[in-house]
Amino acid sequence: VAKDLGLLMPELRDRGVHILDKGRTQYFAVHGKTGHLVTAERIDREQLCESVQQCVLRCELIVEGEM
């Protein structure tokens, strides 16, 4: 995420990056030392998408301040 946004890690932390998932469970997070998008919770495909052949989890990345 940091690389894709063209930010260094201190900038990424200072800007207050937030990841919003739909639903109550937060499945994704930004790793504080590497800036990588990582899974924050176990993702159980059978539980989330049991009746759907193609399973998609959507999330939004919000970066505070001007880019």
Contacts in CASP RR format, 6 or more apart in sequence:
PFRMAT RR
TARGET T0000
AUTHOR 0000-0000-0000
METHOD contacts of the structure
MODEL  1
VAKDLGLLMPELRDRGVHILDKGRTQYFAVHGKTGHLVTAERIDREQLCE
SVQQCVLRCELIVEGEM
1 12 0 8 1.000
1 17 0 8 1.000
1 30 0 8 1.000
1 35 0 8 1.000
1 36 0 8 1.000
1 37 0 8 1.000
1 61 0 8 1.000
2 8 0 8 1.000
2 9 0 8 1.000
2 11 0 8 1.000
2 12 0 8 1.000
2 30 0 8 1.000
2 34 0 8 1.000
2 35 0 8 1.000
3 35 0 8 1.000
5 12 0 8 1.000
5 63 0 8 1.000
5 67 0 8 1.000
7 15 0 8 1.000
9 32 0 8 1.000
9 33 0 8 1.000
9 34 0 8 1.000
9 35 0 8 1.000
12 30 0 8 1.000
12 32 0 8 1.000
12 35 0 8 1.000
13 32 0 8 1.000
15 63 0 8 1.000
15 64 0 8 1.000
15 65 0 8 1.000
16 63 0 8 1.000
16 64 0 8 1.000
17 30 0 8 1.000
17 61 0 8 1.000
17 62 0 8 1.000
17 63 0 8 1.000
17 64 0 8 1.000
18 61 0 8 1.000
18 62 0 8 1.000
18 64 0 8 1.000
19 26 0 8 1.000
19 28 0 8 1.000
19 29 0 8 1.000
19 30 0 8 1.000
19 37 0 8 1.000
19 59 0 8 1.000
19 60 0 8 1.000
19 61 0 8 1.000
19 62 0 8 1.000
20 59 0 8 1.000
20 60 0 8 1.000
20 62 0 8 1.000
21 27 0 8 1.000
21 28 0 8 1.000
21 57 0 8 1.000
21 58 0 8 1.000
21 59 0 8 1.000
22 58 0 8 1.000
22 59 0 8 1.000
25 41 0 8 1.000
26 40 0 8 1.000
26 41 0 8 1.000
27 39 0 8 1.000
27 40 0 8 1.000
27 41 0 8 1.000
27 43 0 8 1.000
27 57 0 8 1.000
27 59 0 8 1.000
28 37 0 8 1.000
28 38 0 8 1.000
28 39 0 8 1.000
28 40 0 8 1.000
28 57 0 8 1.000
28 59 0 8 1.000
29 37 0 8 1.000
29 38 0 8 1.000
29 39 0 8 1.000
29 40 0 8 1.000
30 36 0 8 1.000
30 37 0 8 1.000
30 38 0 8 1.000
30 61 0 8 1.000
31 37 0 8 1.000
31 38 0 8 1.000
43 57 0 8 1.000
45 55 0 8 1.000
48 55 0 8 1.000
48 57 0 8 1.000
49 55 0 8 1.000
END
